Amino acid sequence: MVEELISRAGHHCLFLPKFHCELNPIDMYWGYAKYRYCEVFKGTFAQAKEATLTSLNSCPLDTICHFINWSWRFMSAYRKGLTGKAAEWAVKNKKDIMQSPSELCLLLNLL
């Protein structure tokens, strides 16, 4: 029902697995904003509201792009058959994971 409503509005709906923040750039953005929010003293509710908006707007576009690329590399590693620690290693150490041959990625799964 939600997917149909979104599609009728001309958008694409992509459901992501629960509890996999590495696949969801929104979770990374939210973590960034929460970190910035905690850095600011808030003595009143009005200051807390202002700090919330400031924190949400403080994330630079290039950082958001980094979050999206990071998620994409994890998705690519999972599509190539890597799991768990092997996927994590490949994403951190192999910037070209999307271009890596599938056979190499499967061998990395032995780590």
HELIX and SHEET records of a PDB file:
HELIX    1   1 VAL A    2  ARG A    8  1                                   7    
HELIX    2   2 CYS A   21  LEU A   23  5                                   3    
HELIX    3   3 PRO A   25  CYS A   38  1                                  14    
HELIX    4   4 PHE A   45  ASN A   57  1                                  13    
HELIX    5   5 LEU A   61  ARG A   79  1                                  19    
HELIX    6   6 GLY A   84  ASN A   93  1                                  10    
HELIX    7   7 SER A  102  LEU A  108  1                                   7    
END                                                                             
